[in-house]
Amino acid sequence: MRWLAALLIAFPAGAEPVFIDDAAGLPAPQVYAGGWEHFVGGGVSVFDCNEDGRPDLFAAGGENPAALFVNRSEAGGPIRFGAGGIAPITHVTGAYPLDIDSDGRMDLAVMRVGPNMLLRGLGDCRFEDATATWALPVRDDWTTSFTATWEKGQEFPTLFFGNYVDRSNPDGPFEACDRSALMRPEGRKYGETEPISPGYCTLSALISDWRRTGTPELRLSNDRHYYVRGGYEQMFRLNPLEERADWPHVSLWGMGIASRDITGDGLPEVMMTSMGDQLLQINRGDHFENAPYATGSYAQRPFIGDDGRPSTGWHAEFGDVDNDGRPDLFIAKGNVDQMPSNAIHDPNDLLMQVADGTFHEAADKAGIATMNRSRGAALVDLNADGRLDLVVMNRRAPMEIWRNETPKTGNWADIEPVQAAPNIHAVGAWVELRTAEGVQSQEVTIGGGHAGGKALPLHFGLGTAREAEVRVIWPDGQIGDWRKVQIGSCNRISR
């Protein structure tokens, strides 16, 4: 039973964000640690593992065991977690939640330095190792990115595992990027791997119908630090698998991908994190354009402190922190380790979007501008008060939990599309929410970020709107009817 409490606010949004440190609500600190193989990764997976309407966390540990945290928070109160009873798994770089077998219980695709794993959800936050049962190919890879989607006529999703450096290459690590792998199902198991080669040390991947033509494509963000020369951000058609030769080559130290429509035209923009500039690209339908510098999204250097060297961005995520109807942007920052060319004291960014579409920095005022080496993160309502809280994973420092206590936030609604199996959570669907201010659009995807993602209802801030309508464009292209939204709650839309 959903327990999201109604929150109908009669005053307009506009206050600066405020967050309270609730890390003490974890049963034990969680630290992502290890040597050079864990300089990258460090993601957090957010999903409801016991169907009580409260988001739970699966956090990578690197050389430490990964941890499952079960949400025990009361509605509107402090954030509290209990320890989940999952078998210890080490060398985890991150994980993504998805319901592979469409049984209504979330599974986990676990990325590792070593053989990757598929964990089948059994309910009540219990899991079993289904790697062999579902015939996932077992390889000794260094996996750092993941994305998935359901292709037409398939019972199971198509999976992409993106790999970093080939540790077996005696000439490595520089210019030794490993190939990556696309895995299509054969019934309810996986068949032969389709390699993506050459690989350019992929640190983030996202399958998205960015053109909204009904044809999703695979976007890869690659780390220039290890491909050194010749590499670039990549875009692939899925079926048949082929790289788009017409895709403009952009070379970054690519770390993470975030995607959301922030202009109101229904097309998703893309944010790519990097060493130095964080590159926001505006979707023009048939191509992307770099956002003007005046947009305020580049976040290329620490905005507080005396370390003026370039920043290192990792996880990026859009979310409406103050529920004013405009998506904001969180960027996790942190030096790779002791890289002298980049800032050591590198605070995370919270970029708040204002009415003209530009962003301004608010992380220091919000209280979340910590100087840890951050990696993965998530914006998610953990205590059912309608405000997006924040989880931040750190390298060699404890995971952070921040409760959103921003005053005078706007109204909100969560939307959860569901359909018959397979793909019961409608991955690939578009949700459009309409108020008097216009239409907001979000896509249901698996992937993006840095080493971790969410499988939860989509959150929409509504500002002062007291009425809204929603419709779903389902993965097969069928367009649902507009229907009234219940403000301040989770709206499940069944097909």
C-alpha positions as CSV (number, residue, x, y, z in Angstrom):
1,M,0.0,0.0,0.0
2,R,1.3,3.4,-1.0
3,W,1.8,5.7,2.0
4,L,2.8,8.9,0.4
5,A,1.2,11.6,2.5
6,A,-0.8,14.4,0.8
7,L,1.0,17.7,0.9
8,L,-1.2,20.5,-0.5
9,I,0.6,23.8,0.0
10,A,-1.2,27.1,-0.3
11,F,1.7,29.4,-0.6
12,P,4.1,29.9,-3.6
13,A,7.5,28.3,-3.9
14,G,10.6,30.4,-3.9
15,A,12.6,29.8,-0.7
16,E,16.2,28.7,-1.0
17,P,16.7,25.0,-0.4
18,V,17.5,23.7,3.1
19,F,18.8,20.2,3.9
20,I,19.3,18.5,7.3
21,D,22.0,15.8,7.8
22,D,20.3,12.5,8.6
23,A,23.2,10.2,8.1
24,A,22.8,9.1,11.7
25,G,19.7,7.4,10.5
26,L,21.8,4.7,8.9
27,P,22.4,1.5,11.0
28,A,26.1,1.7,10.1
29,P,28.3,4.0,7.9
30,Q,28.7,2.8,4.3
31,V,32.0,3.6,2.7
32,Y,33.1,3.0,-0.9
33,A,36.7,2.1,-0.7
34,G,39.6,0.4,-2.5
35,G,42.6,0.9,-4.7
36,W,42.8,2.2,-8.2
37,E,40.1,-0.2,-9.5
38,H,37.7,1.7,-7.3
39,F,38.7,5.2,-8.2
40,V,35.6,5.2,-10.4
41,G,32.2,3.7,-9.5
42,G,30.6,4.0,-6.1
43,G,26.9,4.1,-7.0
44,V,23.6,3.8,-5.1
45,S,20.5,1.9,-6.3
46,V,17.1,3.2,-5.1
47,F,14.0,1.1,-5.3
48,D,11.2,-0.3,-3.1
49,C,12.3,-3.9,-2.2
50,N,9.4,-4.7,0.1
51,E,6.5,-2.9,-1.6
52,D,5.7,-0.6,1.3
53,G,6.0,2.6,-0.7
54,R,9.3,3.6,1.0
55,P,12.4,3.8,-1.2
56,D,15.2,1.5,-0.1
57,L,18.9,1.7,-0.9
58,F,21.5,-0.8,-2.2
59,A,24.9,0.9,-1.9
60,A,28.2,-0.1,-3.5
61,G,31.2,-0.7,-1.2
62,G,34.2,-1.4,-3.5
63,E,36.5,-3.5,-1.4
64,N,34.0,-3.2,1.4
65,P,30.8,-5.3,1.2
66,A,27.8,-3.7,-0.6
67,A,25.0,-2.9,1.8
68,L,21.2,-3.0,1.6
69,F,19.4,-0.4,3.7
70,V,15.6,-0.8,4.4
71,N,13.7,2.4,4.8
72,R,12.0,2.7,8.2
73,S,11.2,6.5,8.0
74,E,7.9,7.8,9.3
75,A,5.9,10.1,6.9
76,G,7.3,13.6,7.2
77,G,9.8,12.7,10.0
78,P,13.6,12.1,10.2
79,I,15.0,9.6,7.7
80,R,15.8,6.2,9.3
81,F,17.0,2.9,7.8
82,G,17.4,-0.6,9.0
83,A,20.0,-3.1,7.8
84,G,18.9,-5.5,5.1
85,G,19.7,-9.1,5.2
86,I,21.7,-9.5,1.9
87,A,24.6,-11.8,1.5
88,P,28.0,-9.9,1.5
89,I,29.2,-9.0,-2.0
90,T,32.5,-7.3,-2.5
91,H,34.1,-5.4,-5.4
92,V,30.7,-3.9,-6.3
93,T,31.1,-0.6,-8.3
94,G,27.3,0.0,-8.5
95,A,23.9,-1.4,-9.3
96,Y,20.7,-0.6,-11.2
97,P,17.2,-1.8,-10.2
98,L,14.8,-3.3,-12.8
99,D,12.1,-6.0,-12.8
100,I,13.8,-8.4,-15.2
101,D,11.2,-11.2,-15.0
102,S,8.2,-8.9,-14.6
103,D,7.0,-10.6,-11.4
104,G,6.3,-7.3,-9.7
105,R,9.5,-7.5,-7.5
106,M,12.5,-5.4,-8.3
107,D,15.7,-7.2,-9.3
108,L,19.3,-5.8,-9.3
109,A,21.9,-5.7,-12.0
110,V,25.1,-5.6,-10.0
111,M,28.3,-4.2,-11.6
112,R,31.6,-5.4,-10.2
113,V,35.3,-5.5,-10.7
114,G,35.0,-9.2,-11.6
115,P,32.0,-11.2,-12.7
116,N,28.7,-9.1,-12.8
117,M,25.6,-10.5,-11.1
118,L,21.9,-10.5,-11.5
119,L,20.0,-10.7,-8.2
120,R,16.3,-11.8,-8.4
121,G,14.0,-10.0,-5.9
122,L,12.0,-12.4,-3.8
123,G,9.9,-9.8,-1.9
124,D,10.4,-8.5,1.6
125,C,13.9,-7.2,0.6
126,R,15.2,-10.8,0.0
127,F,17.2,-11.7,-3.1
128,E,18.7,-14.8,-4.7
129,D,21.6,-15.0,-7.2
130,A,20.0,-15.6,-10.6
131,T,23.2,-15.0,-12.7
132,A,23.4,-18.6,-13.7
133,T,19.6,-19.2,-13.9
134,W,19.2,-16.3,-16.4
135,A,22.4,-17.3,-18.2
136,L,24.2,-14.0,-17.9
137,P,27.6,-14.4,-19.5
138,V,30.3,-14.5,-16.8
139,R,33.4,-12.5,-17.5
140,D,36.2,-11.0,-15.4
141,D,35.5,-7.4,-16.4
142,W,35.7,-4.1,-14.7
143,T,32.2,-2.8,-15.2
144,T,31.3,0.8,-14.6
145,S,28.1,1.5,-16.5
146,F,24.7,-0.1,-17.2
147,T,21.5,0.6,-19.1
148,A,18.5,-1.5,-20.2
149,T,15.3,-1.5,-22.2
150,W,12.6,-3.9,-23.5
151,E,12.7,-4.5,-27.2
152,K,9.6,-5.5,-29.1
153,G,8.5,-9.1,-28.6
154,Q,11.0,-9.9,-25.8
155,E,10.1,-11.3,-22.4
156,F,13.3,-10.1,-20.8
157,P,15.1,-6.7,-21.2
158,T,18.1,-6.1,-23.4
159,L,21.0,-5.3,-21.1
160,F,24.1,-3.2,-21.7
161,F,27.2,-3.5,-19.5
162,G,29.8,-0.9,-20.1
163,N,33.4,-1.7,-19.1
164,Y,36.4,0.4,-18.2
165,V,40.1,-0.6,-18.5
166,D,41.1,-4.1,-19.7
167,R,43.0,-5.3,-16.7
168,S,44.6,-8.2,-18.6
169,N,46.2,-5.9,-21.1
170,P,50.0,-5.9,-20.3
171,D,50.4,-2.5,-22.0
172,G,47.7,-0.9,-19.9
173,P,46.2,0.9,-18.2
174,F,46.5,3.9,-20.6
175,E,45.0,3.3,-24.0
176,A,43.7,-0.1,-22.8
177,C,40.0,0.6,-22.7
178,D,38.0,-2.7,-22.7
179,R,35.2,-3.5,-25.0
180,S,31.6,-3.3,-23.7
181,A,28.7,-5.8,-24.2
182,L,25.1,-5.7,-25.3
183,M,23.1,-8.8,-24.2
184,R,19.8,-9.6,-25.8
185,P,17.5,-12.2,-24.3
186,E,16.5,-15.6,-25.8
187,G,13.2,-16.2,-24.1
188,R,13.8,-15.9,-20.4
189,K,17.5,-16.3,-20.6
190,Y,20.4,-14.4,-22.2
191,G,22.2,-15.5,-25.3
192,E,25.4,-14.5,-27.0
193,T,27.0,-11.1,-26.2
194,E,27.2,-8.5,-28.9
195,P,30.5,-6.7,-28.3
196,I,30.9,-2.9,-28.7
197,S,34.5,-2.4,-29.8
198,P,36.5,-0.3,-29.7
199,G,35.5,0.7,-26.2
200,Y,36.5,4.1,-24.8
201,C,36.2,3.4,-21.0
202,T,32.5,3.9,-20.6
203,L,31.5,5.5,-17.3
204,S,27.8,6.1,-18.0
205,A,25.2,4.8,-20.5
206,L,21.6,5.5,-21.2
207,I,19.1,4.0,-23.6
208,S,16.6,6.8,-24.4
209,D,14.1,7.7,-27.2
210,W,15.7,11.2,-27.2
211,R,14.1,12.1,-30.6
212,R,10.7,10.8,-29.4
213,T,10.3,8.8,-32.6
214,G,9.6,5.5,-30.9
215,T,13.2,4.3,-31.6
216,P,15.4,4.4,-28.6
217,E,19.2,4.7,-29.0
218,L,22.2,3.9,-26.8
219,R,24.3,6.8,-25.6
220,L,27.7,6.3,-24.0
221,S,29.8,8.7,-22.0
222,N,33.5,7.8,-22.0
223,D,36.5,8.7,-20.0
224,R,39.2,10.5,-22.0
225,H,41.7,10.0,-19.2
226,Y,42.2,6.4,-20.4
227,Y,41.4,6.5,-24.1
228,V,43.9,9.3,-24.3
229,R,43.4,9.9,-28.0
230,G,40.8,9.1,-30.6
231,G,37.9,8.4,-28.3
232,Y,34.6,10.3,-28.0
233,E,31.0,10.2,-26.7
234,Q,29.1,7.6,-28.7
235,M,25.6,7.0,-30.0
236,F,24.4,3.6,-31.2
237,R,21.3,2.3,-32.9
238,L,20.0,-0.7,-31.1
239,N,18.6,-3.1,-33.7
240,P,20.7,-3.8,-35.6
241,L,23.5,-2.6,-33.3
242,E,25.5,0.0,-35.2
243,E,27.3,3.2,-34.3
244,R,25.7,6.3,-35.8
245,A,28.3,7.6,-38.3
246,D,26.5,10.9,-38.4
247,W,26.9,11.6,-34.7
248,P,29.1,14.6,-34.0
249,H,32.3,13.6,-32.1
250,V,32.5,15.3,-28.6
251,S,35.5,14.3,-26.4
252,L,35.1,14.6,-22.6
253,W,36.4,13.0,-19.5
254,G,32.9,11.7,-19.4
255,M,31.7,10.5,-16.0
256,G,27.9,10.7,-15.9
257,I,24.7,11.3,-17.9
258,A,21.5,13.0,-16.8
259,S,18.5,13.5,-19.1
260,R,15.3,15.5,-18.7
261,D,13.2,18.0,-20.6
262,I,14.0,21.3,-19.0
263,T,12.8,23.6,-21.8
264,G,9.2,22.5,-21.9
265,D,9.2,21.4,-25.6
266,G,8.9,17.7,-24.7
267,L,12.4,16.7,-25.8
268,P,15.0,15.6,-23.2
269,E,18.1,17.7,-22.7
270,V,21.3,15.9,-21.7
271,M,23.9,16.8,-19.0
272,M,27.3,15.1,-19.1
273,T,29.7,15.5,-16.2
274,S,33.4,15.7,-16.8
275,M,36.8,16.9,-15.5
276,G,36.4,20.7,-15.9
277,D,33.2,21.7,-17.7
278,Q,29.9,19.9,-17.1
279,L,28.3,20.0,-20.5
280,L,24.6,20.6,-20.8
281,Q,23.3,20.1,-24.3
282,I,19.9,21.4,-25.5
283,N,17.8,19.0,-27.6
284,R,16.8,20.4,-31.0
285,G,15.1,17.3,-32.2
286,D,17.6,16.2,-34.8
287,H,20.7,17.3,-32.9
288,F,22.0,18.7,-29.6
289,E,23.5,22.2,-29.1
290,N,25.8,23.1,-26.2
291,A,24.0,25.4,-23.7
292,P,25.2,29.0,-23.5
293,Y,27.7,29.6,-20.8
294,A,25.2,32.1,-19.2
295,T,22.9,29.2,-18.5
296,G,25.0,28.6,-15.3
297,S,25.3,24.9,-15.7
298,Y,29.0,24.4,-16.5
299,A,30.1,24.3,-12.8
300,Q,33.7,24.0,-14.0
301,R,35.5,25.0,-10.7
302,P,34.7,24.9,-7.0
303,F,32.3,27.7,-6.2
304,I,33.5,28.0,-2.6
305,G,36.9,27.6,-1.0
306,D,40.4,28.6,-2.3
307,D,41.0,25.6,-4.6
308,G,40.8,27.1,-8.1
309,R,41.7,24.1,-10.1
310,P,39.0,22.4,-12.4
311,S,36.3,20.4,-10.8
312,T,35.6,16.7,-11.4
313,G,31.9,15.9,-11.9
314,W,30.5,12.4,-11.4
315,H,26.8,11.7,-10.9
316,A,24.3,14.2,-12.3
317,E,20.6,14.2,-11.7
318,F,17.7,16.5,-12.5
319,G,14.9,16.8,-9.9
320,D,12.6,19.5,-8.7
321,V,14.0,20.2,-5.2
322,D,11.6,23.1,-4.3
323,N,8.6,21.7,-6.3
324,D,8.3,25.0,-8.3
325,G,7.7,23.1,-11.6
326,R,11.2,23.7,-12.9
327,P,13.7,20.8,-12.7
328,D,16.9,21.6,-10.7
329,L,20.3,19.8,-11.1
330,F,22.5,18.1,-8.5
331,I,26.1,17.3,-9.5
332,A,28.3,15.1,-7.3
333,K,31.9,16.3,-7.3
334,G,35.3,14.9,-6.1
335,N,38.9,14.3,-7.2
336,V,39.6,10.9,-8.7
337,D,42.1,10.5,-5.8
338,Q,45.0,12.8,-5.6
339,M,45.1,14.1,-9.2
340,P,47.1,17.3,-9.0
341,S,45.6,18.9,-12.1
342,N,42.1,19.0,-10.5
343,A,40.6,20.4,-7.3
344,I,41.0,18.4,-4.2
345,H,38.5,20.4,-2.2
346,D,35.6,20.2,-4.7
347,P,32.1,20.7,-3.2
348,N,29.0,19.2,-4.7
349,D,26.7,21.5,-6.7
350,L,23.0,22.1,-6.3
351,L,21.9,24.2,-9.3
352,M,18.4,25.7,-8.9
353,Q,16.6,26.6,-12.1
354,V,14.8,29.9,-12.2
355,A,12.0,31.2,-14.4
356,D,14.2,32.3,-17.3
357,G,15.7,28.8,-17.6
358,T,19.1,29.6,-16.0
359,F,20.6,28.0,-12.9
360,H,22.1,29.4,-9.8
361,E,24.3,27.7,-7.1
362,A,22.6,26.9,-3.8
363,A,24.6,24.0,-2.4
364,D,26.3,26.1,0.3
365,K,23.1,27.7,1.5
366,A,21.4,24.3,1.5
367,G,24.1,22.9,3.7
368,I,25.2,20.1,1.3
369,A,28.5,21.5,-0.1
370,T,30.6,18.8,1.5
371,M,34.3,18.4,0.4
372,N,34.3,14.6,0.2
373,R,35.2,12.7,-2.9
374,S,31.7,12.1,-4.0
375,R,30.7,9.6,-6.7
376,G,27.1,8.3,-7.0
377,A,23.9,10.0,-5.7
378,A,20.2,10.1,-5.8
379,L,17.4,12.7,-5.5
380,V,14.5,10.8,-3.9
381,D,11.7,11.4,-1.4
382,L,12.7,9.2,1.5
383,N,10.2,10.2,4.1
384,A,7.0,10.7,2.0
385,D,6.6,14.5,2.6
386,G,6.7,15.3,-1.2
387,R,10.2,16.9,-1.1
388,L,13.2,15.2,-2.8
389,D,15.9,14.2,-0.3
390,L,19.5,13.5,-1.2
391,V,21.7,10.5,-1.0
392,V,25.4,10.9,-1.8
393,M,28.0,8.1,-2.1
394,N,31.6,9.0,-1.3
395,R,35.0,7.4,-2.0
396,R,36.8,6.7,1.3
397,A,34.2,8.7,3.3
398,P,30.8,7.7,4.7
399,M,27.6,7.8,2.6
400,E,25.6,11.0,3.2
401,I,21.8,11.2,3.8
402,W,20.2,14.7,3.5
403,R,16.6,15.4,4.5
404,N,15.0,18.1,2.4
405,E,13.5,20.7,4.8
406,T,13.0,23.5,2.3
407,P,10.3,25.9,3.4
408,K,7.5,27.1,1.2
409,T,7.8,24.4,-1.5
410,G,5.2,24.0,-4.1
411,N,2.7,21.3,-4.8
412,W,3.7,17.9,-6.3
413,A,2.5,14.6,-7.7
414,D,4.1,11.3,-8.3
415,I,3.1,9.2,-11.4
416,E,3.7,5.5,-11.7
417,P,2.7,3.9,-15.1
418,V,2.2,0.1,-15.0
419,Q,1.2,-2.4,-17.7
420,A,0.8,-6.1,-18.3
421,A,4.0,-8.2,-18.4
422,P,6.5,-8.1,-19.8
423,N,8.0,-4.7,-18.9
424,I,5.3,-4.1,-16.2
425,H,6.9,-0.8,-15.1
426,A,6.7,0.6,-18.7
427,V,10.3,1.3,-19.3
428,G,10.4,3.5,-22.4
429,A,7.1,5.2,-21.7
430,W,6.8,9.0,-21.6
431,V,4.7,10.7,-19.0
432,E,3.3,14.1,-19.7
433,L,1.8,16.2,-16.9
434,R,-0.2,19.3,-17.8
435,T,-1.0,22.4,-15.7
436,A,-2.0,25.9,-16.6
437,E,1.8,26.7,-16.7
438,G,2.4,24.1,-19.5
439,V,3.4,20.5,-20.0
440,Q,6.2,18.7,-18.2
441,S,7.6,15.5,-19.8
442,Q,9.6,12.6,-18.2
443,E,10.7,9.3,-19.7
444,V,10.9,6.0,-17.8
445,T,14.4,4.8,-18.2
446,I,17.0,2.5,-16.7
447,G,20.6,3.8,-16.7
448,G,22.4,7.1,-16.7
449,G,23.9,8.8,-13.6
450,H,27.2,7.3,-12.3
451,A,27.1,3.6,-11.3
452,G,23.5,3.7,-9.9
453,G,19.9,4.7,-10.6
454,K,16.3,4.6,-9.5
455,A,13.2,2.5,-10.2
456,L,10.4,4.6,-8.6
457,P,7.4,6.7,-9.6
458,L,8.2,9.9,-11.4
459,H,8.2,13.0,-9.3
460,F,6.7,16.3,-10.6
461,G,6.8,19.6,-8.9
462,L,3.7,21.7,-9.6
463,G,4.4,25.1,-8.1
464,T,1.1,26.8,-7.1
465,A,-1.0,24.6,-9.4
466,R,-3.9,22.9,-7.6
467,E,-5.1,21.0,-10.7
468,A,-3.2,18.9,-13.2
469,E,-3.8,16.3,-15.8
470,V,-1.5,13.4,-16.9
471,R,-1.2,11.0,-19.8
472,V,1.1,8.2,-20.7
473,I,2.6,7.5,-24.1
474,W,3.3,3.8,-23.6
475,P,6.4,2.0,-24.9
476,D,4.6,0.7,-28.0
477,G,3.5,4.2,-28.9
478,Q,-0.1,4.0,-27.8
479,I,-1.2,7.4,-26.4
480,G,-3.3,7.3,-23.2
481,D,-6.1,9.7,-22.4
482,W,-5.6,12.7,-20.2
483,R,-6.8,12.1,-16.7
484,K,-7.0,14.1,-13.5
485,V,-4.1,14.0,-11.1
486,Q,-4.5,13.6,-7.4
487,I,-2.2,16.3,-6.0
488,G,0.2,15.4,-3.2
489,S,0.1,11.7,-3.7
490,C,1.3,8.8,-5.9
491,N,-0.9,8.3,-9.0
492,R,-0.7,4.8,-10.4
493,I,-1.8,4.7,-14.0
494,S,-2.6,1.2,-15.3
495,R,-3.0,0.3,-18.9
